[in-house]
Amino acid sequence: MSSGVNMLCFTASFGVALALEFMGLWARPRWRRLAVVTAALAGLVAQTWYLANRASSSPWAPLSSQHDWYLAAAWGLAIVYLALVLYQPKASIGLFLLPVVLALIGAARFASTEPMAGAEMPRIWGILHGVFLMLGTIAVLLGFVAGLMYLVQSARLKNKAPLSERFRLPSLEWLERVNARSLIAATILVGLGFVTGVLMRLAMRDGSGLQWSDPVVISLSGMFSWLVAAEAFRLAYPAARRGRKVAYLTLAGFVFLVITLGTFMSSKSMHGRGGEAASPPRAAAIVPAAPPEDSP
């Protein structure tokens, strides 16, 4: 009951912040910005407390379960949102970023709280693997949001739509810069996550080694290959004409991320539920021999 109430606290706080962002499309009273910052900060504090509680009660924390991993990614993205609210106070960034935060929290609600398979993994490699992939996920999501805002803003300028004070987005130059940096960061972080995952599996004490047929390994390697190709395309394309192209590349990277997270939720993966994947095989039942019949 306690964990549910705590999750409800920060989910409601981010929901209030999103409602206030939508309110800004119709009215922008002076108190709205302070209310947005207060609601986002309250959600961030409650989520930090919840994750700290989880870490103190689990010997394998942090990022030891799917539930914790999703919440940690949402927590990192919420920090980015709060920083952007203070840096770009008049922009409607929350309309794009907060739904992603709430979606990650929703995924955590249905994800397993059991330690992931392979809890016997070397601790340092497990932590690095989880942290790099979490940060890479945040970078991909931030690039997706920046790319989406870039395409919306570009379409408004192309169609010469009247600019509204109630729905303002950052400049195309700023969005393109965030897009490019997010793509670079995602490529590096997902690559490091993939490499540490390989090293982690090779160092497993059970001698199982790396399972290349694992769904998460396949989807993660596909996403990493796409990010490398997208970054190479970005570097090769002329700077003056790469804005929309990079935006589309980051949107495609988001599709790969959704596929990877979908396989991550599967219990058939080595990243699945520890209770299912790590349980030892059942011993064969021993049937007692029938007593010998008395000889006539």
C-alpha positions as CSV (number, residue, x, y, z in Angstrom):
1,M,0.0,0.0,0.0
2,S,2.8,2.4,0.9
3,S,4.6,2.0,-2.5
4,G,1.3,2.6,-4.3
5,V,0.6,5.8,-2.4
6,N,4.1,7.1,-3.0
7,M,3.8,6.4,-6.7
8,L,0.5,8.1,-6.7
9,C,2.1,11.2,-5.1
10,F,4.7,11.9,-7.8
11,T,2.4,10.8,-10.6
12,A,-0.3,13.2,-9.5
13,S,2.3,16.0,-9.1
14,F,3.5,15.6,-12.7
15,G,-0.1,15.3,-13.8
16,V,-0.8,18.6,-12.2
17,A,2.2,20.2,-13.9
18,L,1.0,18.8,-17.3
19,A,-2.5,20.2,-16.6
20,L,-1.0,23.6,-15.8
21,E,1.0,23.4,-19.1
22,F,-2.3,22.8,-21.0
23,M,-3.9,25.7,-19.1
24,G,-1.2,28.0,-20.6
25,L,-2.8,27.4,-24.0
26,W,-5.8,29.4,-22.9
27,A,-4.6,31.6,-20.0
28,R,-1.3,32.5,-18.4
29,P,-1.8,34.1,-15.0
30,R,1.3,35.2,-13.2
31,W,1.1,32.4,-10.6
32,R,1.0,29.7,-13.3
33,R,4.8,29.4,-13.8
34,L,5.4,29.2,-10.0
35,A,2.7,26.6,-9.8
36,V,4.3,24.5,-12.6
37,V,7.8,24.7,-11.0
38,T,6.3,23.8,-7.5
39,A,4.3,20.8,-8.9
40,A,7.3,19.5,-10.9
41,L,9.6,20.0,-7.9
42,A,7.2,18.2,-5.6
43,G,7.0,15.3,-8.0
44,L,10.7,15.1,-8.3
45,V,11.2,15.1,-4.5
46,A,8.6,12.4,-4.0
47,Q,10.1,10.3,-6.7
48,T,13.6,10.7,-5.3
49,W,12.3,9.6,-1.9
50,Y,10.6,6.6,-3.4
51,L,13.7,5.5,-5.4
52,A,15.9,6.0,-2.3
53,N,13.5,3.9,-0.3
54,R,13.7,1.2,-2.9
55,A,17.5,1.3,-3.0
56,S,17.8,1.0,0.8
57,S,15.5,-2.0,0.9
58,S,17.1,-3.9,-2.0
59,P,20.6,-5.3,-1.9
60,W,20.8,-5.2,-5.7
61,A,19.6,-1.6,-6.1
62,P,19.9,0.7,-8.0
63,L,18.3,-0.4,-11.3
64,S,17.9,-4.0,-10.1
65,S,14.4,-4.4,-11.5
66,Q,12.4,-3.3,-14.5
67,H,10.2,-1.2,-12.2
68,D,13.2,0.7,-10.8
69,W,14.8,1.1,-14.2
70,Y,11.7,2.8,-15.7
71,L,11.3,5.0,-12.7
72,A,15.0,6.1,-12.8
73,A,14.6,7.0,-16.5
74,A,11.5,9.0,-15.7
75,W,13.3,10.7,-12.8
76,G,16.2,11.7,-15.1
77,L,13.8,13.1,-17.7
78,A,11.9,15.0,-15.0
79,I,15.2,16.7,-13.9
80,V,15.7,17.7,-17.6
81,Y,12.1,19.1,-17.7
82,L,12.5,21.1,-14.5
83,A,15.8,22.6,-15.8
84,L,14.2,23.5,-19.2
85,V,11.2,25.1,-17.4
86,L,13.7,27.4,-15.7
87,Y,15.8,28.0,-18.8
88,Q,12.9,28.4,-21.3
89,P,10.1,29.7,-19.0
90,K,7.9,30.9,-21.9
91,A,8.2,27.8,-24.0
92,S,5.5,25.0,-24.0
93,I,8.1,22.3,-23.6
94,G,6.1,20.5,-20.9
95,L,3.4,19.6,-23.4
96,F,5.9,17.4,-25.2
97,L,8.1,16.2,-22.3
98,L,5.7,15.5,-19.4
99,P,3.7,12.9,-21.3
100,V,6.9,10.9,-21.9
101,V,7.7,11.1,-18.1
102,L,4.2,9.9,-17.3
103,A,4.4,7.1,-19.9
104,L,7.6,5.8,-18.2
105,I,6.0,5.9,-14.8
106,G,3.0,4.1,-16.3
107,A,5.3,1.4,-17.7
108,A,6.9,1.1,-14.2
109,R,3.5,0.5,-12.8
110,F,3.1,-2.7,-14.8
111,A,6.8,-3.7,-14.8
112,S,8.2,-6.4,-12.5
113,T,9.6,-5.4,-9.1
114,E,11.6,-8.6,-8.9
115,P,15.4,-8.5,-9.5
116,M,16.2,-9.1,-13.1
117,A,17.6,-12.4,-14.2
118,G,21.3,-12.9,-13.5
119,A,21.3,-11.3,-10.1
120,E,24.6,-13.1,-9.6
121,M,26.2,-10.7,-12.2
122,P,29.3,-8.8,-11.1
123,R,27.9,-5.7,-9.4
124,I,30.1,-3.1,-11.0
125,W,29.3,-4.3,-14.5
126,G,25.6,-4.6,-13.7
127,I,25.4,-1.0,-12.4
128,L,27.4,0.5,-15.3
129,H,25.2,-1.5,-17.8
130,G,22.0,-0.2,-16.2
131,V,23.2,3.4,-15.8
132,F,24.5,3.7,-19.4
133,L,21.4,2.3,-20.9
134,M,19.2,4.5,-18.7
135,L,21.1,7.7,-19.7
136,G,21.1,6.5,-23.3
137,T,17.3,6.1,-23.1
138,I,16.9,9.6,-21.7
139,A,19.1,11.0,-24.5
140,V,17.0,9.2,-27.2
141,L,13.7,10.5,-25.6
142,L,15.1,14.0,-25.3
143,G,16.1,13.9,-29.0
144,F,12.7,12.6,-29.9
145,V,10.9,15.5,-28.1
146,A,13.3,18.0,-29.6
147,G,12.8,16.5,-33.0
148,L,9.0,16.6,-32.6
149,M,9.1,20.3,-31.5
150,Y,11.4,21.1,-34.4
151,L,9.0,19.7,-37.0
152,V,6.0,21.4,-35.4
153,Q,7.8,24.8,-35.2
154,S,9.2,24.3,-38.8
155,A,5.7,23.6,-40.1
156,R,4.3,26.7,-38.3
157,L,6.9,28.9,-39.9
158,K,6.6,27.3,-43.3
159,N,2.8,27.9,-43.3
160,K,3.3,31.4,-41.9
161,A,1.0,30.5,-39.0
162,P,0.5,33.4,-36.5
163,L,2.8,33.0,-33.6
164,S,0.9,32.8,-30.3
165,E,2.2,34.0,-27.0
166,R,0.3,31.1,-25.4
167,F,2.0,28.4,-27.5
168,R,5.6,29.2,-27.9
169,L,8.4,26.8,-28.8
170,P,12.2,27.4,-28.7
171,S,13.9,28.6,-31.9
172,L,14.8,26.1,-34.7
173,E,18.5,26.7,-34.1
174,W,18.2,25.8,-30.4
175,L,16.1,22.7,-31.2
176,E,18.5,21.6,-33.9
177,R,21.4,21.9,-31.5
178,V,19.6,19.9,-28.8
179,N,18.7,17.3,-31.4
180,A,22.3,16.9,-32.6
181,R,23.7,16.7,-29.1
182,S,21.1,14.2,-28.0
183,L,21.9,12.0,-31.0
184,I,25.6,12.1,-30.1
185,A,25.0,11.4,-26.4
186,A,22.6,8.5,-27.3
187,T,25.1,6.9,-29.6
188,I,27.9,7.0,-27.1
189,L,25.8,6.0,-24.0
190,V,23.9,3.1,-25.8
191,G,27.2,1.9,-27.2
192,L,28.7,1.9,-23.7
193,G,25.6,0.1,-22.4
194,F,25.9,-2.6,-25.0
195,V,29.7,-3.1,-24.4
196,T,29.2,-3.3,-20.6
197,G,26.4,-5.7,-21.1
198,V,28.6,-8.0,-23.2
199,L,31.4,-7.8,-20.5
200,M,28.8,-8.4,-17.8
201,R,27.5,-11.6,-19.4
202,L,31.1,-12.8,-20.1
203,A,31.9,-12.4,-16.5
204,M,28.9,-14.3,-15.2
205,R,29.8,-16.9,-12.7
206,D,27.3,-19.4,-14.0
207,G,29.3,-19.6,-17.3
208,S,26.2,-19.0,-19.4
209,G,28.0,-16.3,-21.4
210,L,26.3,-13.9,-23.9
211,Q,23.1,-15.1,-25.4
212,W,23.0,-13.4,-28.9
213,S,19.5,-14.8,-29.5
214,D,18.1,-12.8,-26.5
215,P,15.4,-10.5,-27.8
216,V,16.8,-7.5,-25.9
217,V,20.3,-8.1,-27.2
218,I,18.9,-8.2,-30.8
219,S,16.8,-5.1,-30.4
220,L,19.5,-3.2,-28.6
221,S,22.1,-4.0,-31.2
222,G,19.7,-2.9,-33.9
223,M,19.1,0.4,-32.1
224,F,22.8,1.0,-31.6
225,S,23.5,0.3,-35.3
226,W,20.8,2.8,-36.2
227,L,22.2,5.4,-33.9
228,V,25.7,5.0,-35.4
229,A,24.3,5.2,-38.9
230,A,22.2,8.3,-38.0
231,E,25.2,10.0,-36.5
232,A,27.3,9.2,-39.5
233,F,24.6,10.7,-41.8
234,R,24.4,13.8,-39.6
235,L,28.1,14.4,-39.9
236,A,28.1,13.8,-43.6
237,Y,25.2,16.0,-44.4
238,P,25.6,19.8,-45.0
239,A,25.0,21.7,-41.8
240,A,22.6,24.2,-43.5
241,R,20.3,21.4,-44.6
242,R,20.4,18.8,-41.8
243,G,17.8,20.3,-39.4
244,R,14.7,18.4,-40.6
245,K,16.7,15.3,-41.5
246,V,18.2,15.0,-38.0
247,A,14.7,15.5,-36.5
248,Y,13.4,12.5,-38.6
249,L,16.4,10.4,-37.6
250,T,15.7,11.0,-33.9
251,L,12.1,10.1,-34.4
252,A,13.1,6.9,-36.0
253,G,15.5,6.3,-33.1
254,F,12.5,6.6,-30.8
255,V,10.8,3.7,-32.7
256,F,13.8,1.5,-32.1
257,L,13.7,2.5,-28.4
258,V,10.0,1.5,-28.1
259,I,10.8,-1.9,-29.6
260,T,13.7,-2.4,-27.2
261,L,11.7,-1.4,-24.2
262,G,8.9,-3.7,-25.3
263,T,11.3,-6.7,-25.5
264,F,12.8,-5.5,-22.2
265,M,9.4,-6.1,-20.5
266,S,9.3,-9.7,-21.8
267,S,10.0,-12.3,-19.2
268,K,11.4,-14.5,-22.0
269,S,14.5,-12.3,-22.1
270,M,17.5,-12.7,-19.9
271,H,16.6,-9.2,-18.7
272,G,13.2,-10.4,-17.6
273,R,11.9,-11.2,-14.2
274,G,14.6,-12.7,-12.0
275,G,12.1,-14.9,-10.3
276,E,11.2,-16.6,-13.6
277,A,14.6,-16.7,-15.2
278,A,16.8,-17.4,-12.2
279,S,14.7,-20.1,-10.6
280,P,16.5,-23.5,-10.5
281,P,15.0,-26.4,-12.4
282,R,12.6,-28.5,-10.4
283,A,14.0,-31.8,-9.2
284,A,12.3,-34.9,-10.7
285,A,9.8,-36.4,-8.3
286,I,11.0,-39.6,-6.7
287,V,8.3,-42.3,-6.9
288,P,8.7,-44.8,-4.1
289,A,9.1,-48.3,-5.3
290,A,6.1,-50.6,-4.7
291,P,6.7,-53.1,-1.9
292,P,7.6,-56.6,-3.3
293,E,4.7,-58.9,-3.4
294,D,4.8,-61.9,-1.1
295,S,5.8,-65.0,-2.9
296,P,3.3,-67.7,-2.8
